[in-house]
């Protein structure tokens, strides 16, 4: 008598993958999977995807190959079958100031779509997403929320700071060094020395730029385990964090804990508070709006305004402060920020985390290093209100974002210097043709107009490096890097290419930025502005085919998170 090899029972947690692997009819699929090394025992366990963004074009994701092995070991230990796959990523820091930067925000959609496709195509029961550089972080959460599949996100960690002339430096210093070199205050040899030491190894950019802003936000959002994101990339403790993540995802799979149970209106508000309290990147606004829309949660620009207005800055992090991500980790971690916000009732302490704790419990568990100066008590904050504000007015009817943590100017009025691309503006910066008082306008760089809504760090850092950071303002329908500081207004909506008021501006028009009044205006009558726009015609698209053309056709306004969606 022969036994039936198909009589065995699969793990009940194989809620999706059983349709792929179980029964005689699925023999061809099992044959293919056995070719990659899976056994009958492996096939009987839940399938858990392990998504990475490893790429050799930047340090940000460089440790993910090794970290993925640790995550997979944790999954196996806990009774799952890990299946690793890779998706794309684009380095903002490398591509900044070039045509390549247009690919950055576009990559967020491609990454989310590719994770979704692999998870749907292979009927995963759970998912771990390893992330590093800027767009990989929100993209992973967007995919998880879209799939509503048990899973979580683990940040592969920050880079260590470099050392230059006895001080810690980051990539921000190199960008500003370009401006200093153009101004004649830094020699070519010094700039070369700086570039050679600023990025000492694997990990994402070290200040509270976009990557660390979003890493922090994900712990407050609850979709990343408390305390694990902040472990630096090359810290030996990151390996155990990877294995712990693998074990944890199996708990989520067995309990069928979905992202929609974690990511809620309350947790989104917690995440927005973390951006404000740490002086984080304005990109956090764009990405949290996009995440909210994946779950159909109402969350708008005004929510950021309300949250930032009530949330003090309690973390002294670059670019507006003194410290980098490795410093806040050594101080005790971003849970120190949570502790201060919980103390003042500024976050929802009962919001759950994938690790089974609430945000309040994570805050209560934090161990503070004696004498640390990175996070201050909320009773004596670094700034009374958060690090960003939402402005409206006749130049931004749908809103725009201004970052406040890196400067103290709340009012600027001056003549417009209008540029139709980042390159044209950078040429003017290098030629030193900008003067104190100018309002630099860079248009046709929005989500559709760029396309891809390039970051302007190449320009903003050069302006700061030339010593004009406190005397010039900048307005754009593009974005800013988290490393940007100074009076910079981005995400102006509607964007110029879609007939937004920026399209009507001319050199010499007087622009007023009034942060206290939450207003961005050009001093023109409504009739004059309307007449100019009536005579305006959009420029021809920069790309007529390929991924950029598809993106430009599908992308929404920055005020809606610059998400792509089919048009009805």
N, C-alpha and C positions, 0 to 999 in steps of 0.2 A: 504494500500500500504506500503511495507517495503522498507527501504533504503538499498542501496548496501554498505556494510561496506568497500568494496575495491575501492570505487569510489574516495577517497581522493587523492590529489596530494602530492607526496613527495617533499622534498626540492630539488631544482635543483642541489645543491652541492653534492647530493648523486650520484656522477658520477660512483662509483664502487659498493657501497653497495646496490643500488636499485636492482641489479640482485639477491641479496640474500634475500631481504625483500618484494618486491613489487608484487602484483597480487595474484589471488587465488591459483596459482600453488605453491606459496612459503608459504602456510599456515603451513606445518610441521616445516619449519625453524622458523617461527614466534612463533609457539607453544613452541619450545625449548627456544627461547629467552625470551618469557614471563615468563618461569619458573625461570629465573634468576632475574626477577623483572622489565623487560622493559615493557612499555605501548605502545599503538598504537601511541601515540605522539612521544615517544622515537624512535620507529621504523621508523617514517617518517623523522627523522633528519639524518644528516651525521654521520657515525660511525667513531670515532677517537680512535685509539689504544693508550693506555698509557703503555709503556713498562717500567718495573722496573727490577733492579738486586738485590733486597733486599735479604740478606742472613745473617745468624747469626754467620758467621765465621770471621767477621772483623768489625771494626767501619766504614769503608769507605762508605758503602751503607746503613748504619743502619737507617738513617732518611727518607728513600725513601717511606716507607709505608705511613707515615704521609704526606709527600710532595705530593705524588700521589693524595691524597684526595683533596688537594688544586688545583692541576692542573685540576682534574675532575670537581671541582666546577666552575672553569673558563670556561671550555668547555661547561658546561650546561648553564651558564649565557649567553654565546655567541651563543647558539642555536644548539649545537652539542650533540651527545650521546657518552660519554666516555666509553671505554671498557678496563679495566685494565688487564694486563697479566704480567707474571714474566719470567725471564730467569736466566741463571746461572751466577756465577762469581767466580773467584779464587783469593785469596789474595796473592799477591807477598810477602808482608811483613811477613805474617805468614808462608808461604811455603818456603821462601828463604833458600837455603842451604840444601834442602832435595829433595827427588824424586818428591815431590808434586809440586815443582817449574816448572817441565816439563809441567804441565797442564796449566800454565798461558797463554802463547802465543797461545796454542791450543784453549783456551777458547775464544779468540778473534774471531776465525772462527766459533765456535759453537754458540756464542752469535749472530753474524751477521746472520748466517743461521737460527737460531730459530726466530729472529725478522722477517726475510723475510718470513718464513713459516707461522707464525701466521697472518701476514698482507696479504699475498696472500690467505691463507686459509679462512679468514673471510672478504675479500674484503673491507678492511678499506679504507675510503676516506681520512684520514689523520693520522698522527702519531706523538706522543711526546715520546721521549726516555729520561728517567731519568738515569743518569750515575754517577758513583763515582770512583771506583777503576780503575786501569790503563787500562786494556784491554777493559773495558766496553765502554770507550769513543770513541776510533776509531771504535770499532765494531758497535756501533750505527750509526755512520756516514756512514760506509761501507754499512750497511743495507739500510739506507735511500737513498743513491746514487744508489744502485742496484735496488731498487724499483722505484726510481724517483717519490716518492709519496709526496704530500705536507706535510711538517713536519719540526721538529726542534729538537735540543738536549738541555737539561738543566742539567748542572752539579749540583749535590746536595750539593756541597760546601766543603771547606777545614775544617779539624780539627783545633782546637785551639792548640797553642804550650803548652807543659808542662813546669813546673818550677822545676829546680833542682839546689840547692845551689846558688840561686839568679839569675839564668840566664834561658832564654828560651831554651828549648830542643825539639828535634823531634826524630822520630824513628831512624834517621841517628846516633844520639848520642848513642843510645843503641847498634846498630851494632858495632860502633867504641869502645864502652865500653867493648865488648867481647874481642877485641884485646888488650885493655889496661889491662883487667883482666889477659889475658894469659901472658902479659909482666910483670905482677906484680905491675903495677902502679895504679890499681884500685882494691879495696878489694871486696870480694863477697857480703858483706853487702851494699857497695856503688852501686854495679851493680844492686842488688835487689831493692834498693831505686830508682835508675834511671828508671828501667823498670816499676816500680809501678806508676810513675808520668808522663812519657813521652807522653802518649796518653790519654788525659783527657776526651774523649767523642766521639760522632759521627763525621764523616767527613773523607775525604781522607787525606793522608799524607801531612804535612804542608809546606814543602820546595818546591822549584821549581823542584820537582821530576817529575816522568812521569805524574801523574794525573794532577797536576797543570800546567805542561808544555802543556798538551793536552787541558786542559780547556781554557788556554790562546789562544792556536792556534785556537780553535773552534770559539772564538769571532772574531779573525782576518780572519778566513775562512768565516765568515758570517752565519754559520749554527746555532749558538747560539746567542740569543738576547744580544746586547751590554750592559754590566754592570751587568747582572744577574748571570752569572756563579760565579763571584768572591765573592758574598755574602756568608759568612761562613755558615757551615751546621746548627749551632745552633743559628744563628742570627735571631731574630724574623722577620726581613725583608724578610727572605727566603720564608715564607708563602705567602706573597703578590707576590713575584717573581713567585711562582708556579701558582697562580691564573692568573697573567698577561700572563704567558706562555700559559695557557689554552685558554684565550681569543685570544691571538695572533695566535695560530694554526688555529683557525676558520677563521681568515682573510686569511691565506694562502690557506685553503681549498676552500673558496668562490672565491678567485682570481685565483685558480689553479696554485699557485706559487710552482714550483718544485725545488728540490735540484740542478738539472742541470742548473738552472738559477742563482744559488747562488755560487756553487762550480765550479770555473773556473780556468784556468791556472793562472790568475792574483791573485785570492784569495788564491790559494795554495802557490804562492810566498809570499803573505802577511803572511800566517801562518808560513812558513819557516823562514821569517824575525823575527817573534815574538819569535821563538825558539832560534834563534841566539842572539837576543837583550836581552833576559832574562837569558842567560846562562842555557838554558833548557836541558832536558834529550835527550840523543842520540836516545832514543826510538821514539822521534818525527820524526826522519828520516824514520824509518821503517814504522810508521803508516801513515804518509802523502803519502809515496809511494804507500801504499796499497789503500788508499782512492782514489788517482788519477787513479789507475788502474780500480776501479769500474766504473768510467765514461769514461774510455778510453782516459784520458788526458795525453799526453806525459809529464813525469816529472821524472827526473833521479837524481842519486847521484851528478852529476856535477852541477845540479841546486842548490843543497844545498851548494856546495862548493862556487859557484859564489855569492850566496846571503849572506852566512856567511862572506865571505871575504870583503864585502862592508858594513856590518852592525855592528856598534859598540854595545858593551854591555852597556846598560843604566839602568839596574835594578840590585840592589845589593840583590840577593836572594840566600838563601842556596840551594845547598851545597857550592857554590863558594863565596857567599856573606854573608851579615849579617842578612837578614830579612826573614820572612816567609809570607805565602799567606795572613794571616789575616792582616799583616802590610801593604801590598800593597793595600788591600781593604780599610783600614782606610786612606791611603794616597790619595786615589782618584780612585783606580782601575787600571786595565791593560790598560785602555784608555789613561793613562799617557804615557805609552810606545808608543801607537799608535800616540799620539800627537807629540812625539819627532821624530818618524820615518817619519811621514807626513811632518814635518817641513823640513827634509833633503831630501825629495823626494825619500825615500827608500822603500815606499809601494805605491800601487795603491789606491789613496784616493777615487776614484769613485766606488770601489768594493762594491756591495750591501750587506746588512745584512737582515736577515729574519724579523727584526723589522721595516723595511721600510727605515732606514737611510743608508747612505754610511759610510764606515770606516772613511772618513774625517769628516763627521758630528758628528760621535760618539766621535772622538778625540777633535773636537771643543767644544763639550758639557761637557767635563770632568770638574769636580770641584776639584781642588787640595787643600789639607789641607796645610795651611801655615806652613812652616818649615819642611815639610816631607823630609826624606833623602833616601827613598827607590829607587826612580827613579830620575836620574840626567839629566841635560840638555845634549842634544846630542853634543853640542859644547865642553863639558868637560866630555867625556864618561869614564866609569870605565876601559874599554879596547877598543882599536881602532878597533878591528875586532871581529866577533861573536864567540860564545862559542863552536863551533865545526868545524872540518875540515875533508875532505875526502882524504885519502891516497891511493896510489896504489903502485905497485912494484912487485918484484918476489914472495913475500909472499901473495899478495892480488891483483891478476890480475883484478878481478872484483870490487875491492874497499873495503874499510873498513872505520870505523868512529872513530875519536878521539875527546874526549871532552876536551875543553881548559879552560873553565871558572874557574875550581877549582885548577889550577896550572899554573906555568909560564915556566916550562921546555919545550923546543921545540926540544931538541935533546937528545937521549939516545942511547948508544951503549954498549952491554954487552952480556954475555954468556946466552944461553937459558937454562931454567929449565923446562923440558917438562912433562906435566901431561895429562893423557888421560881421566880425569874426574875432576869435581869440588871437589868431596870428597877427591881425592888423593891430590889435591893442598891444601885444607884446613887442612888436616892432617900435611902437611909440614909446614904450617904457624903456627899451634899450637905447633909443635915440635921446632919451631924457627930455622929451617934449611935453610931458605932463607937468603941471605946475600946482602949487599948493592952492587948495580951494576947489579944484576940479571935481566934478562928478563923472567918473568914467562909466560909460554905458557900453556893455557888450551884448548885442542882440543877435537873433537868429542862431542861438546856441541852445535852445530849449529841447524838450524831448523829441518833438517832430522836426524842428528847424535844424538842429545840429546835423543829423539827428543824433540822439544819444545823450543830450544834456551834459556836455563835458564839464568837468570841474576846472576851476580857474586858478588853482594853486600856482601854476607857472607864472601867472600874471600877478596875483596878490602877493606872493612871496617876494617877487622881484620888486614890487612897489615898496614893501616893507624894508627890503634889503637896501634900497636906495635912500631910505630915511624919510619917505613920504607917507608912511603908514598912518600917522596921526593927523595928516593934513589933506588927505584925499579920501573920497568915498567911491564905492563901486556898486553898480546896479546891473543885474544881468538876469536873463531868463534861463541861464545855465545854472550850474551848481558850484558849490565850494567844497574843497577838501576839508576834512576835520582839522587839518593842520592850519587852515586859514585863520588869521585874526586881523583885527582892524574893522572899520565900519563898512561891512560888505553885505549887500542885500541880494539874495538869490531867489530862485524859483518863481520869478515874477510871472504871474498868470492873469489873463491868457498870454501865451508867448507871442512873440512878434510875428512869426511865420503864419500864425492863425489869426492875424489881424488885431493882436493885442496893442494897447497904446504905445508900447515901446517902439513899434514900427513907425509912429508918427514923429518921433523926436528928431531934432536937428541940432547941430553944434550951436552952442550958445544959449539954448533954452535953459531957463532957471529951474533946477530941481531942488525940492526940499524933502529931506528925510527927517521926520520928527518921531523918534522912538516913543517918547512919552505919550504923544497923541496917537500912536500906532498908525502913522500915516506916511505914504509915499506919494508925492504929487509933483506934477510939472505945472509951472505957473502960466498956464494957458487957459483961455475960456473954453467952456464946453463946446461952443460953436466952432472955435478954431481947431480944437482937437478933432471934432467930428469931420470938419472939412478936409483936414489933412488925411484922415483915414479913408474918406470917400475917394480921394485921388490916389490912394496907395494900391499897389499891386504886389502880390507875393513874389519873392525871387524864385527862380527855377529851383527845383529840388537838387540837392548836391548829389544824390544817388537816384538813379532811375530803375535799378534792379538790384537783386540780392537782398541780404538780410537787413541792411540799413533801410532800403526802400520799404520792405515789408513792415519793419518796426515803425517807421514814420507814418505809415497808413493806419496802423492799429493802436498807436499809443495814445493814452489819455493825457489830460492836463497834469502838471506837477501838483496842482492842488488836490488831485485825486490819487496821488501816489505814483503817477506815470506808469500805470499798469497797461498791459496790452489786452485787448478784448475785441471779439468780433463785432463789427458794426451791424446793427439791425437794418 
